[in-house]
Amino acid sequence: MLLCIPFLFCLFAEQAKKRLQYSLVLSAVGVIAMVAALQVPKVAERVDAAYSQASHYLNEPEQYATTSVGQRLEQWRLAWKMGNEKPLTGWRERLEEGKQRFVDQGAADPVRP
């Protein structure tokens, strides 16, 4: 149905060159819209999975820190802790040492500190 619209529009264009330009542009827009419409279920599925992983992580961070969203939230949590520890000077060269220290203390997940 969407692909028919450019050709119907061409009937109303005055010049042949403009008809061709309009039909090509509208056809491209139609194809892009159809491809985007086909991706909606996949995007909705990923959003649902992210929401589920985030809610599980917030309820049980130790168990769900290894999920995709859990790892990101764990990284943010560690960054917040490290920032609170050295708010003025920061970690500079000792960033990896600081991360490892939090992991060794059990304050951060060892998968991706």
C-alpha positions as CSV (number, residue, x, y, z in Angstrom):
1,M,0.0,0.0,0.0
2,L,2.7,2.5,1.0
3,L,4.6,1.8,-2.2
4,C,1.6,2.8,-4.3
5,I,1.5,6.3,-2.9
6,P,4.5,7.6,-4.9
7,F,3.1,6.4,-8.1
8,L,-0.2,8.0,-7.5
9,F,1.5,11.2,-6.6
10,C,3.4,11.1,-9.9
11,L,0.1,11.4,-11.7
12,F,-0.4,14.9,-10.2
13,A,3.1,16.2,-10.8
14,E,3.4,18.6,-13.7
15,Q,6.8,17.8,-15.1
16,A,8.2,14.4,-15.9
17,K,11.5,15.0,-14.2
18,K,9.8,16.2,-11.0
19,R,7.5,13.1,-11.2
20,L,10.5,10.8,-11.3
21,Q,12.3,12.7,-8.4
22,Y,9.1,12.7,-6.3
23,S,8.5,9.0,-6.9
24,L,12.0,8.0,-6.0
25,V,12.1,10.0,-2.9
26,L,8.7,8.8,-1.7
27,S,9.6,5.2,-2.6
28,A,12.7,5.4,-0.5
29,V,10.8,6.9,2.4
30,G,8.2,4.1,2.1
31,V,10.9,1.4,2.1
32,I,12.6,2.9,5.1
33,A,9.2,3.1,6.9
34,M,8.5,-0.5,6.2
35,V,11.9,-1.7,7.4
36,A,11.5,0.4,10.5
37,A,8.1,-1.1,11.1
38,L,9.6,-4.6,10.9
39,Q,12.1,-3.7,13.7
40,V,9.5,-2.6,16.2
41,P,8.9,-6.1,17.7
42,K,12.6,-6.6,18.2
43,V,13.1,-3.3,19.8
44,A,10.2,-3.9,22.1
45,E,11.6,-7.2,23.1
46,R,15.0,-5.7,24.0
47,V,13.3,-2.9,26.0
48,D,11.3,-5.5,27.9
49,A,14.5,-7.5,28.6
50,A,16.4,-4.4,29.8
51,Y,13.5,-3.5,32.1
52,S,13.4,-7.0,33.5
53,Q,17.2,-7.2,34.0
54,A,17.2,-3.7,35.7
55,S,14.4,-4.6,38.1
56,H,16.1,-8.0,39.0
57,Y,19.4,-6.2,39.5
58,L,17.8,-3.6,41.8
59,N,16.2,-6.4,43.9
60,E,19.2,-8.8,44.0
61,P,22.4,-7.1,42.7
62,E,24.7,-9.9,43.7
63,Q,22.8,-12.4,41.6
64,Y,22.1,-10.2,38.6
65,A,25.3,-8.2,38.3
66,T,26.5,-10.5,35.4
67,T,23.6,-9.6,33.1
68,S,24.0,-7.1,30.4
69,V,22.1,-4.3,32.2
70,G,23.4,-5.5,35.6
71,Q,27.0,-5.0,34.5
72,R,26.3,-1.5,33.4
73,L,24.5,-0.6,36.6
74,E,27.3,-2.3,38.6
75,Q,29.9,-0.1,36.8
76,W,27.8,3.0,37.6
77,R,27.6,1.9,41.3
78,L,31.3,1.4,41.5
79,A,32.0,4.7,39.8
80,W,29.8,6.4,42.4
81,K,31.6,4.8,45.3
82,M,35.0,5.6,43.9
83,G,34.0,9.2,43.2
84,N,32.7,9.6,46.8
85,E,36.0,8.2,48.1
86,K,38.2,10.8,46.2
87,P,35.8,13.6,45.1
88,L,38.4,16.3,44.6
89,T,41.5,14.7,43.3
90,G,40.0,11.7,41.5
91,W,41.8,8.4,40.9
92,R,44.2,9.5,38.0
93,E,46.8,6.8,37.4
94,R,45.5,4.4,40.1
95,L,42.1,3.8,38.7
96,E,42.6,0.1,38.0
97,E,44.2,-0.4,41.5
98,G,41.2,1.3,43.1
99,K,38.7,-0.9,41.2
100,Q,40.6,-4.0,42.2
101,R,40.6,-2.9,45.8
102,F,36.8,-2.6,45.7
103,V,36.5,-6.0,44.2
104,D,38.8,-7.5,46.8
105,Q,36.7,-5.9,49.6
106,G,33.5,-7.4,48.0
107,A,32.1,-4.0,47.3
108,A,32.1,-4.6,43.5
109,D,31.4,-7.5,41.2
110,P,34.6,-9.1,39.9
111,V,33.2,-9.8,36.4
112,R,33.5,-6.2,35.2
113,P,34.7,-3.8,38.0
